[in-house]
């Protein structure tokens, strides 16, 4: 798997939050996903079912 640096990520916006993807199967890992998540104060999350390993 390639080395990722801080600015090397994809950003997804959903449910009023920003998810910065650093590690995902689409980027070379087998199953693990790692995200940096930005939430606004008072934001209510959406239900989420985990089907693979994730790191936030």
N, CA and C atoms as an extended XYZ file, in Angstrom:
168
Properties=species:S:1:pos:R:3:atomname:S:1:resname:S:1:resid:I:1 pbc="F F F"
N         0.846       -1.176        0.000 N   UNK     1
C         0.000        0.000        0.000 CA  UNK     1
C         0.890        1.237        0.000 C   UNK     1
N         0.577        2.247       -0.802 N   UNK     2
C         1.389        3.458       -0.851 CA  UNK     2
C         1.283        4.279        0.443 C   UNK     2
N         2.294        5.095        0.700 N   UNK     3
C         2.283        6.011        1.850 CA  UNK     3
C         1.470        7.242        1.491 C   UNK     3
N         0.579        7.649        2.406 N   UNK     4
C        -0.252        8.838        2.197 CA  UNK     4
C         0.195        9.942        3.142 C   UNK     4
N         0.260       11.158        2.645 N   UNK     5
C         0.636       12.298        3.466 CA  UNK     5
C        -0.611       13.110        3.807 C   UNK     5
N        -0.481       14.055        4.738 N   UNK     6
C        -1.627       14.791        5.269 CA  UNK     6
C        -2.514       15.404        4.186 C   UNK     6
N        -1.960       16.012        3.170 N   UNK     7
C        -2.773       16.652        2.138 CA  UNK     7
C        -3.270       15.713        1.055 C   UNK     7
N        -2.897       14.460        1.144 N   UNK     8
C        -3.230       13.475        0.114 CA  UNK     8
C        -4.460       12.671        0.543 C   UNK     8
N        -5.632       13.229        0.323 N   UNK     9
C        -6.864       12.560        0.726 CA  UNK     9
C        -8.005       12.970       -0.193 C   UNK     9
N        -9.060       12.197       -0.145 N   UNK    10
C       -10.301       12.541       -0.830 CA  UNK    10
C       -11.272       13.036        0.233 C   UNK    10
N       -12.059       14.045       -0.085 N   UNK    11
C       -13.039       14.568        0.858 CA  UNK    11
C       -14.442       14.252        0.360 C   UNK    11
N       -15.250       13.669        1.257 N   UNK    12
C       -16.648       13.365        0.983 CA  UNK    12
C       -17.484       14.169        1.963 C   UNK    12
N       -18.591       14.718        1.510 N   UNK    13
C       -19.501       15.438        2.393 CA  UNK    13
C       -20.836       14.720        2.420 C   UNK    13
N       -21.287       14.389        3.635 N   UNK    14
C       -22.600       13.787        3.793 CA  UNK    14
C       -23.034       13.914        5.245 C   UNK    14
N       -24.318       14.003        5.449 N   UNK    15
C       -24.914       14.114        6.777 CA  UNK    15
C       -24.387       15.332        7.534 C   UNK    15
N       -24.054       16.398        6.832 N   UNK    16
C       -23.561       17.607        7.478 CA  UNK    16
C       -22.145       17.503        8.010 C   UNK    16
N       -21.371       16.539        7.547 N   UNK    17
C       -19.993       16.347        7.994 CA  UNK    17
C       -19.077       16.192        6.792 C   UNK    17
N       -17.790       16.433        7.018 N   UNK    18
C       -16.781       16.199        5.991 CA  UNK    18
C       -15.937       15.007        6.422 C   UNK    18
N       -15.740       14.066        5.531 N   UNK    19
C       -14.938       12.877        5.777 CA  UNK    19
C       -13.741       12.920        4.829 C   UNK    19
N       -12.539       12.968        5.382 N   UNK    20
C       -11.315       12.974        4.587 CA  UNK    20
C       -10.767       11.550        4.591 C   UNK    20
N       -10.785       10.901        3.453 N   UNK    21
C       -10.386        9.507        3.319 CA  UNK    21
C        -8.890        9.417        3.027 C   UNK    21
N        -8.168        8.723        3.914 N   UNK    22
C        -6.736        8.490        3.718 CA  UNK    22
C        -6.452        7.054        3.304 C   UNK    22
N        -7.212        6.113        3.840 N   UNK    23
C        -6.993        4.695        3.558 CA  UNK    23
C        -8.330        4.054        3.225 C   UNK    23
N        -8.389        3.327        2.134 N   UNK    24
C        -9.607        2.631        1.724 CA  UNK    24
C        -9.219        1.595        0.670 C   UNK    24
N       -10.044        0.584        0.475 N   UNK    25
C        -9.741       -0.395       -0.570 CA  UNK    25
C        -9.543        0.260       -1.948 C   UNK    25
N       -10.243        1.329       -2.208 N   UNK    26
C       -10.075        2.014       -3.499 CA  UNK    26
C        -8.716        2.701       -3.621 C   UNK    26
N        -7.983        2.808       -2.484 N   UNK    27
C        -6.678        3.464       -2.486 CA  UNK    27
C        -5.546        2.492       -2.214 C   UNK    27
N        -5.837        1.175       -2.191 N   UNK    28
C        -4.774        0.191       -2.083 CA  UNK    28
C        -4.802       -0.713       -0.865 C   UNK    28
N        -5.612       -0.413        0.162 N   UNK    29
C        -5.681       -1.320        1.304 CA  UNK    29
C        -6.578       -2.502        0.956 C   UNK    29
N        -6.489       -3.563        1.740 N   UNK    30
C        -7.336       -4.732        1.470 CA  UNK    30
C        -8.741       -4.528        2.017 C   UNK    30
N        -8.855       -4.053        3.272 N   UNK    31
C       -10.168       -3.857        3.881 CA  UNK    31
C       -10.253       -2.605        4.742 C   UNK    31
N        -9.152       -2.196        5.359 N   UNK    32
C        -9.179       -1.113        6.332 CA  UNK    32
C        -9.505        0.226        5.688 C   UNK    32
N       -10.317        1.021        6.382 N   UNK    33
C       -10.605        2.405        6.002 CA  UNK    33
C       -10.180        3.311        7.148 C   UNK    33
N        -9.552        4.452        6.851 N   UNK    34
C        -9.163        5.429        7.864 CA  UNK    34
C        -9.595        6.808        7.389 C   UNK    34
N       -10.302        7.519        8.263 N   UNK    35
C       -10.885        8.807        7.922 CA  UNK    35
C       -10.561        9.849        8.984 C   UNK    35
N       -10.429       11.085        8.561 N   UNK    36
C       -10.425       12.237        9.468 CA  UNK    36
C       -11.783       12.875        9.250 C   UNK    36
N       -12.544       13.045       10.315 N   UNK    37
C       -13.917       13.524       10.192 CA  UNK    37
C       -14.063       14.881       10.853 C   UNK    37
N       -14.718       15.816       10.175 N   UNK    38
C       -15.008       17.137       10.728 CA  UNK    38
C       -16.510       17.268       10.909 C   UNK    38
N       -16.919       17.528       12.155 N   UNK    39
C       -18.329       17.678       12.489 CA  UNK    39
C       -18.583       19.082       13.020 C   UNK    39
N       -19.710       19.647       12.666 N   UNK    40
C       -20.117       20.934       13.203 CA  UNK    40
C       -20.767       20.726       14.567 C   UNK    40
N       -20.639       21.677       15.494 N   UNK    41
C       -21.298       21.549       16.791 CA  UNK    41
C       -22.808       21.340       16.622 C   UNK    41
N       -23.359       20.431       17.388 N   UNK    42
C       -24.794       20.159       17.345 CA  UNK    42
C       -25.231       19.244       16.222 C   UNK    42
N       -24.293       18.790       15.395 N   UNK    43
C       -24.635       17.916       14.277 CA  UNK    43
C       -25.082       16.553       14.802 C   UNK    43
N       -26.188       16.057       14.298 N   UNK    44
C       -26.697       14.741       14.677 CA  UNK    44
C       -26.324       13.755       13.580 C   UNK    44
N       -25.651       12.681       13.937 N   UNK    45
C       -25.204       11.703       12.952 CA  UNK    45
C       -26.331       10.834       12.429 C   UNK    45
N       -26.035       10.130       11.370 N   UNK    46
C       -26.978        9.192       10.765 CA  UNK    46
C       -26.602        7.780       11.196 C   UNK    46
N       -27.580        6.881       11.328 N   UNK    47
C       -27.256        5.485       11.669 CA  UNK    47
C       -26.270        4.901       10.645 C   UNK    47
N       -25.361        4.077       11.137 N   UNK    48
C       -24.300        3.543       10.289 CA  UNK    48
C       -24.050        2.090       10.664 C   UNK    48
N       -24.017        1.218        9.684 N   UNK    49
C       -23.701       -0.179        9.904 CA  UNK    49
C       -22.305       -0.442        9.363 C   UNK    49
N       -21.444       -0.944       10.211 N   UNK    50
C       -20.057       -1.202        9.818 CA  UNK    50
C       -19.970       -2.603        9.211 C   UNK    50
N       -19.448       -2.678        7.994 N   UNK    51
C       -19.286       -3.962        7.316 CA  UNK    51
C       -17.815       -4.349        7.173 C   UNK    51
N       -16.905       -3.396        7.450 N   UNK    52
C       -15.463       -3.638        7.396 CA  UNK    52
C       -14.813       -2.833        8.516 C   UNK    52
N       -13.521       -3.041        8.746 N   UNK    53
C       -12.806       -2.258        9.745 CA  UNK    53
C       -12.746       -0.802        9.301 C   UNK    53
N       -12.932        0.121       10.247 N   UNK    54
C       -12.842        1.549        9.971 CA  UNK    54
C       -12.121        2.229       11.121 C   UNK    54
N       -11.382        3.283       10.819 N   UNK    55
C       -10.707        4.101       11.827 CA  UNK    55
C       -11.098        5.543       11.559 C   UNK    55
N       -11.651        6.198       12.580 N   UNK    56
C       -12.028        7.621       12.452 CA  UNK    56
C       -11.197        8.437       13.400 C   UNK    56
